[in-house]
């Protein structure tokens, strides 16, 4: 009898964790899209090195314009 209730509790806990994991994954995706939209609206490339590329590109433009 105890083993059956333990098994039920484990299955129930596993299901709860699966639901939580899926919710977190959805929130992460929404946050990622929001961050990507913010970068795009700011005219900055999105990605791991996006800010660095944007910074390098902006310095190159200033150098070409003689604004350095």
N, C-alpha and C positions, 0 to 999 in steps of 0.2 A: 504494500500500500504506500509506503513512504517513497519507494522508487518511482512509482507512477506519478505522485504529486511532484517529485523533483523533476521528472522528465517534462511534465506540463509546465512547470515554472521555467525551466530552461528554454523550452520552445516559445513560451510567451515572451520571455526576456529577449530572445533572439529576434522575434518579430518586432518588438518595440525598437530595438537597436537598428533593424533594417529600415524602419520608417524614419527614424531620426537621421540615419545616414543619407537617405534619399532626400529628405528636406534640406539638409546641409548642402548637399550637392547642387540642388536647385538654387539655393540662395547664393552659393559660390558662383554659379553661372550668371545669375542676374547681376551680381556685383562686378564680375569680369566684363560683362557687356556695358554696364554703366561706366566703368573706368575707361573702357575702349572708346565709348562715345565722348567722354570728357576730353580725352587726348585728341580725338579727331576734331572736335569743336575748337580746341585750342590750336589746331594746325600742327600738332606734334605726332610723329609716328608712334604707334603703340607696339610694345614688346619689351623684352628684357633690356635691350640696349636702345630703345626708342628715344629716351630723353638724351642720351649721349649723342646719338646720330643727329637729333634735332639741334643740339647745342653746337656740334661741329659744323653742320650746314649753315646755321645762322652766323657763325664766325666767318665762314668762307664768303658768304654774301657781303658781310660788312667789309671784309678785306678787299673784295672786288670793287666795292663802291668807294674805297678809300676812306672809310669811316673808322678805321682801326685807331 
